[in-house]
Amino acid sequence: MRCWIEISRSAIEHNFKVLSGSGKDAQFMPVIKSNAYGHGLEEVANILIALQPKWLAVNYVFEACELRQLGFQGGILVVGPSSWTDYEVAASQNIDIIIGDFPSLEFWLTLAKEKRPNIHLKFDTGMGRQGFFKDDLDQLILLALPHKSNIIGFCSHFANVEDVTDQSYAKGQIDDFSEILGKLERSGVTGLKHIAASAATLIMEESHKSIVRVGISLYGYWPSQATKISYAAEKLPTMELKPALSWRTEIALIKAIKKGQHIGYGCTYQANRDLKIAVLPVGYYEGYSRIASNRGAYVLHQGNRCPVIGRICMNMMMIDITDSPLAKENDKITLIGSDEGDHLSAEQLANWTETIHYETLTCLNPKIPKKIVS
């Protein structure tokens, strides 16, 4: 590929330091699922291992096994629903999994103790996704109580903390979670407790419990503008998050376009003046969404903003470099990141493509070469 991703070690280290302190007494669990939110599982894991976190979280058992191969000896939690065929692998690698439904729990109970991984029971307090309901507690306690030595945690997940500034729904989820935990503890089933992801870790101290699970903010991004506004409204200590990822490519070729000439598939762009354009060897296969076509998107060349013109292709895109007269073939182009005093964020690219920065980052092709920079 003629594009690459740069990961800033110092940015990850900085974010780890400021965020691991925000949970106060809670253990800090960096979430590095989905190829570390597009930043590279191996690259980010190697940075984090040196920082000695007690926990790491991933979505799949195979990702957890990769962490063991990289030498991580701490706790690993698989937060996605695990295939039953992976339970024995998880047990052999000392990997914790989440169970939030009775068929999975009943299968887990059929396994011999040495083939049974430790589990965190998940409760649905309002997300409508994974998890047992509050009404399941009596049956759940009957099944779980004889096997509580392998049940080491209880968790839930917020539905909309980052989407709003009014946290009444989230507070209702906390109340339900606390009620569930109380009934479990009175029945003799105890363990680690966790519900907070990035947004709640930043703005809802009452959600911190035993562990905080931090994903997007580890990589230098606020979960949303609403979270940032809520943080400021609470007059909390200044929090600087440093984006860790830069995405670069290079100019593959330059050509002159006459006024009136069309550019790209569908003839959706017609030059209204003589132009000089550059073809970049990046398209939607590499992770630059086709939705950004003719939407006012731009890239950076030596601090100049160069508009994206025409439809984005599978492996190519075109930019207008008329106002960047010194551009030449093989020059570096910034798709996300800083370039000579200007900055183009993942949030901005997400806005052009009508999505969120989570998706923009995780849709970067995992085969794009990555390198660690300072």
C-alpha positions as CSV (number, residue, x, y, z in Angstrom):
1,M,0.0,0.0,0.0
2,R,1.1,3.5,-0.7
3,C,-0.3,4.9,2.6
4,W,0.7,4.4,6.2
5,I,-0.4,5.0,9.7
6,E,1.8,6.6,12.4
7,I,1.1,5.9,16.1
8,S,2.5,8.3,18.6
9,R,3.9,6.4,21.6
10,S,4.0,9.5,23.7
11,A,0.3,10.3,23.0
12,I,-0.7,6.8,24.1
13,E,1.5,7.1,27.2
14,H,0.0,10.5,28.0
15,N,-3.6,9.4,27.6
16,F,-2.9,6.3,29.7
17,K,-1.5,8.4,32.5
18,V,-4.3,11.0,32.7
19,L,-7.1,8.5,32.2
20,S,-5.8,5.9,34.6
21,G,-6.0,8.5,37.3
22,S,-9.5,9.6,36.4
23,G,-11.0,6.4,37.7
24,K,-9.5,7.1,41.2
25,D,-9.8,3.8,43.1
26,A,-11.1,1.8,40.1
27,Q,-8.7,-0.4,38.2
28,F,-8.0,0.9,34.7
29,M,-8.9,-1.4,31.7
30,P,-7.7,-0.2,28.3
31,V,-9.9,-1.5,25.6
32,I,-8.0,-2.5,22.5
33,K,-10.6,-4.4,20.5
34,S,-11.2,-3.9,16.8
35,N,-7.5,-3.7,16.0
36,A,-7.1,-1.2,18.8
37,Y,-9.7,1.1,17.3
38,G,-7.8,1.0,14.0
39,H,-4.5,1.8,15.6
40,G,-3.0,-1.7,15.4
41,L,-3.5,-4.3,18.1
42,E,0.2,-5.4,18.3
43,E,1.5,-1.8,18.1
44,V,-0.7,-0.5,20.8
45,A,-0.4,-3.6,23.0
46,N,3.4,-3.3,23.0
47,I,3.2,0.3,24.1
48,L,0.7,-0.6,26.9
49,I,2.5,-3.7,28.1
50,A,5.4,-1.5,29.1
51,L,3.0,0.6,31.2
52,Q,1.9,-2.6,33.1
53,P,-1.9,-2.3,33.1
54,K,-3.7,-4.8,35.3
55,W,-6.2,-5.4,32.6
56,L,-6.7,-5.3,28.8
57,A,-10.0,-5.7,27.0
58,V,-10.7,-7.1,23.5
59,N,-13.8,-8.3,21.7
60,Y,-12.7,-11.8,20.6
61,V,-10.8,-14.7,22.2
62,F,-8.4,-14.8,19.2
63,E,-7.4,-11.2,20.0
64,A,-6.8,-12.2,23.7
65,C,-4.6,-15.1,22.5
66,E,-2.6,-12.6,20.5
67,L,-2.0,-10.6,23.6
68,R,-0.7,-13.7,25.4
69,Q,1.6,-14.4,22.5
70,L,2.9,-10.8,22.9
71,G,3.8,-11.5,26.5
72,F,1.0,-9.8,28.4
73,Q,0.5,-11.6,31.7
74,G,-2.2,-9.4,33.3
75,G,-6.0,-9.9,33.2
76,I,-7.7,-10.0,29.8
77,L,-11.5,-9.6,29.4
78,V,-13.3,-10.6,26.2
79,V,-16.2,-8.1,26.1
80,G,-18.0,-9.5,23.1
81,P,-20.1,-12.7,23.1
82,S,-17.7,-15.6,22.8
83,S,-18.3,-18.7,20.7
84,W,-18.8,-21.8,22.9
85,T,-16.0,-23.4,20.9
86,D,-13.6,-20.8,22.4
87,Y,-14.4,-21.5,26.1
88,E,-11.7,-24.1,26.5
89,V,-9.1,-22.0,24.7
90,A,-10.0,-19.1,27.0
91,A,-9.6,-21.3,30.1
92,S,-6.2,-22.6,28.9
93,Q,-4.9,-19.0,28.3
94,N,-6.4,-17.6,31.6
95,I,-8.7,-15.3,29.6
96,D,-11.9,-14.0,31.1
97,I,-15.1,-14.0,29.1
98,I,-18.5,-12.3,29.5
99,I,-21.7,-14.4,29.7
100,G,-25.1,-12.7,29.5
101,D,-27.6,-15.4,28.5
102,F,-28.8,-18.7,29.9
103,P,-27.8,-21.0,27.0
104,S,-24.2,-19.9,27.2
105,L,-24.2,-20.1,31.0
106,E,-25.7,-23.6,30.9
107,F,-23.1,-24.7,28.4
108,W,-20.3,-23.2,30.6
109,L,-21.7,-25.2,33.5
110,T,-21.3,-28.5,31.6
111,L,-17.5,-28.0,31.2
112,A,-15.1,-29.6,33.6
113,K,-13.6,-27.1,36.0
114,E,-10.2,-27.0,34.3
115,K,-11.9,-26.3,31.0
116,R,-14.1,-23.6,32.3
117,P,-12.9,-20.0,31.9
118,N,-13.5,-17.4,34.5
119,I,-16.6,-15.3,33.7
120,H,-18.1,-11.9,34.2
121,L,-21.9,-12.0,34.3
122,K,-23.4,-9.2,32.2
123,F,-26.6,-7.5,32.9
124,D,-28.8,-5.5,30.5
125,T,-29.8,-2.4,32.5
126,G,-31.1,-0.5,29.4
127,M,-28.9,-1.1,26.4
128,G,-31.0,-3.8,24.9
129,R,-28.0,-5.9,23.8
130,Q,-26.0,-8.4,25.8
131,G,-27.0,-9.3,29.3
132,F,-29.4,-10.9,31.8
133,F,-32.4,-8.9,32.9
134,K,-33.1,-8.0,36.5
135,D,-36.0,-10.5,36.4
136,D,-33.5,-13.3,35.7
137,L,-31.7,-12.9,39.0
138,D,-33.5,-15.6,41.1
139,Q,-32.8,-18.3,38.4
140,L,-29.4,-17.0,37.8
141,I,-28.4,-17.1,41.5
142,L,-29.6,-20.8,41.7
143,L,-27.3,-21.7,38.8
144,A,-24.4,-19.5,39.7
145,L,-24.0,-19.9,43.4
146,P,-22.5,-23.4,43.4
147,H,-19.8,-22.2,40.9
148,K,-19.1,-18.7,42.2
149,S,-15.3,-19.3,42.4
150,N,-15.2,-19.0,38.6
151,I,-17.5,-16.0,38.5
152,I,-15.2,-13.1,39.2
153,G,-17.1,-10.1,37.9
154,F,-20.4,-8.4,37.1
155,C,-20.9,-5.8,34.4
156,S,-23.3,-3.7,32.4
157,H,-23.0,-1.1,29.7
158,F,-24.4,2.4,29.3
159,A,-26.7,3.1,26.4
160,N,-26.3,6.9,25.8
161,V,-23.9,8.7,28.2
162,E,-22.0,10.2,25.3
163,D,-25.1,11.2,23.3
164,V,-26.6,13.6,25.9
165,T,-25.8,16.1,28.6
166,D,-28.7,15.0,30.8
167,Q,-27.6,11.8,32.4
168,S,-31.0,10.8,34.0
169,Y,-31.2,7.6,31.8
170,A,-27.7,6.6,32.8
171,K,-28.4,7.2,36.4
172,G,-31.4,4.9,36.2
173,Q,-29.1,2.3,34.8
174,I,-26.7,2.8,37.7
175,D,-29.6,2.4,40.1
176,D,-30.7,-0.9,38.4
177,F,-27.1,-2.2,38.4
178,S,-26.7,-1.4,42.1
179,E,-29.9,-3.2,42.9
180,I,-28.7,-6.3,41.0
181,L,-25.3,-6.2,42.7
182,G,-27.0,-5.9,46.1
183,K,-29.1,-9.0,45.5
184,L,-26.1,-11.0,44.3
185,E,-24.0,-10.0,47.3
186,R,-26.8,-10.9,49.7
187,S,-26.9,-14.3,48.0
188,G,-23.1,-14.7,48.5
189,V,-22.0,-14.1,44.9
190,T,-19.4,-11.3,44.9
191,G,-16.8,-10.0,42.4
192,L,-15.5,-7.1,40.4
193,K,-18.0,-4.6,39.3
194,H,-17.8,-2.5,36.1
195,I,-20.2,-0.4,33.9
196,A,-18.2,2.7,32.9
197,A,-16.7,3.1,29.4
198,S,-14.8,6.3,28.3
199,A,-17.6,8.8,28.6
200,A,-18.8,7.7,32.0
201,T,-15.2,7.4,33.2
202,L,-14.8,11.1,32.3
203,I,-18.0,12.6,33.7
204,M,-19.8,10.2,36.1
205,E,-17.7,9.3,39.1
206,E,-20.6,7.3,40.6
207,S,-20.2,4.8,37.8
208,H,-16.5,3.9,38.4
209,K,-17.1,0.8,40.6
210,S,-14.1,-1.7,40.6
211,I,-13.0,-1.2,37.0
212,V,-13.3,1.5,34.3
213,R,-13.2,0.3,30.7
214,V,-11.6,3.0,28.5
215,G,-11.5,2.7,24.7
216,I,-11.8,5.7,22.4
217,S,-10.3,8.2,24.9
218,L,-7.1,6.1,25.3
219,Y,-6.4,7.0,21.6
220,G,-6.9,10.7,22.3
221,Y,-10.5,11.4,21.5
222,W,-13.4,12.6,23.5
223,P,-16.3,10.2,23.0
224,S,-18.5,13.1,21.8
225,Q,-18.9,16.8,21.9
226,A,-21.7,16.3,24.5
227,T,-19.2,14.5,26.7
228,K,-16.7,17.4,26.4
229,I,-19.5,19.9,27.2
230,S,-20.6,17.9,30.2
231,Y,-17.0,17.6,31.5
232,A,-16.6,21.4,31.2
233,A,-19.9,22.1,32.9
234,E,-18.9,20.0,35.9
235,K,-15.7,22.2,36.1
236,L,-13.6,19.1,36.4
237,P,-9.8,19.4,36.3
238,T,-8.4,20.2,32.8
239,M,-8.1,17.1,30.7
240,E,-5.9,17.1,27.6
241,L,-6.3,14.1,25.3
242,K,-3.7,13.7,22.6
243,P,-4.8,11.9,19.3
244,A,-2.3,9.1,18.7
245,L,-3.0,8.3,15.0
246,S,-1.9,10.1,11.8
247,W,-2.8,8.7,8.4
248,R,-0.5,9.6,5.5
249,T,-0.3,8.9,1.8
250,E,1.7,10.3,-1.1
251,I,0.9,11.9,-4.5
252,A,0.9,9.2,-7.1
253,L,0.7,11.5,-10.1
254,I,-0.1,15.1,-11.1
255,K,-2.0,16.2,-14.2
256,A,-3.6,19.4,-15.7
257,I,-7.4,19.5,-16.1
258,K,-9.0,22.0,-18.4
259,K,-12.1,24.1,-17.5
260,G,-15.2,22.1,-18.2
261,Q,-13.6,18.6,-18.0
262,H,-15.2,16.0,-15.7
263,I,-13.4,14.2,-13.0
264,G,-14.1,10.7,-11.7
265,Y,-16.8,8.1,-11.9
266,G,-20.3,9.4,-12.8
267,C,-18.9,12.7,-14.0
268,T,-20.1,14.2,-10.7
269,Y,-17.4,16.9,-10.7
270,Q,-16.8,19.3,-13.5
271,A,-13.9,21.8,-13.3
272,N,-15.1,25.4,-13.3
273,R,-11.6,26.6,-14.1
274,D,-8.3,25.2,-15.2
275,L,-7.0,22.9,-12.4
276,K,-4.0,21.0,-11.4
277,I,-5.0,17.8,-9.7
278,A,-3.2,15.0,-7.9
279,V,-4.2,11.4,-7.7
280,L,-3.7,9.8,-4.3
281,P,-3.3,6.0,-4.1
282,V,-6.0,5.7,-1.4
283,G,-9.7,4.9,-1.7
284,Y,-12.6,3.2,0.1
285,Y,-10.7,-0.2,0.3
286,E,-8.0,1.5,2.4
287,G,-10.7,3.1,4.6
288,Y,-11.4,6.6,3.0
289,S,-15.2,6.4,2.7
290,R,-16.8,7.0,-0.6
291,I,-19.4,9.1,1.2
292,A,-16.9,11.9,1.4
293,S,-17.1,12.4,-2.3
294,N,-17.9,16.0,-3.3
295,R,-18.8,16.9,0.3
296,G,-16.2,19.6,1.0
297,A,-13.6,17.2,2.3
298,Y,-10.0,18.1,2.1
299,V,-6.5,16.7,2.8
300,L,-3.3,18.5,3.9
301,H,-0.2,19.1,1.8
302,Q,2.5,21.1,3.5
303,G,-0.1,23.0,5.6
304,N,-2.4,23.7,2.6
305,R,-5.9,22.4,2.5
306,C,-6.5,20.6,-0.8
307,P,-10.1,19.8,-1.7
308,V,-11.2,16.2,-2.5
309,I,-12.9,16.3,-5.9
310,G,-14.9,13.7,-7.8
311,R,-16.0,10.3,-6.5
312,I,-13.6,8.5,-4.3
313,C,-12.6,5.2,-6.0
314,M,-11.8,1.8,-4.6
315,N,-8.1,2.5,-4.4
316,M,-7.7,6.1,-5.6
317,M,-9.0,9.6,-5.0
318,M,-8.4,13.0,-6.6
319,I,-7.6,16.3,-5.0
320,D,-7.3,19.8,-6.2
321,I,-3.7,21.1,-5.8
322,T,-4.1,24.3,-7.9
323,D,-3.5,26.4,-4.8
324,S,-0.6,24.2,-3.6
325,P,1.8,25.1,-6.5
326,L,4.9,23.4,-5.1
327,A,3.2,20.0,-4.9
328,K,5.1,17.3,-6.7
329,E,4.8,13.5,-7.2
330,N,5.7,11.4,-4.1
331,D,5.0,14.4,-1.7
332,K,3.5,13.4,1.6
333,I,-0.3,14.0,2.0
334,T,-2.0,14.0,5.4
335,L,-5.5,12.3,5.6
336,I,-5.7,12.5,9.4
337,G,-3.3,14.2,11.6
338,S,-1.1,17.4,11.8
339,D,0.8,18.9,8.9
340,E,2.8,22.1,9.2
341,G,0.6,24.0,11.7
342,D,-2.8,22.7,10.5
343,H,-4.7,19.6,11.9
344,L,-7.2,17.3,10.3
345,S,-9.0,15.2,12.9
346,A,-10.8,11.9,12.6
347,E,-13.9,13.7,13.9
348,Q,-13.8,16.0,10.9
349,L,-13.5,13.1,8.5
350,A,-16.3,11.4,10.3
351,N,-18.5,14.6,9.9
352,W,-17.9,14.5,6.1
353,T,-19.0,10.9,6.0
354,E,-22.0,11.3,8.3
355,T,-20.7,8.9,10.9
356,I,-18.7,8.9,14.2
357,H,-14.9,8.9,14.7
358,Y,-15.2,5.4,16.2
359,E,-16.3,4.1,12.8
360,T,-13.8,6.2,10.8
361,L,-10.9,4.8,12.8
362,T,-12.0,1.2,13.0
363,C,-12.7,1.1,9.2
364,L,-9.1,1.8,8.4
365,N,-7.8,-1.2,6.5
366,P,-5.9,-3.3,9.1
367,K,-3.3,-4.1,6.4
368,I,-2.1,-0.5,6.2
369,P,1.5,-0.5,7.4
370,K,2.0,1.1,10.8
371,K,5.0,2.6,12.5
372,I,5.5,3.9,16.0
373,V,6.7,7.5,16.2
374,S,7.6,9.5,19.2
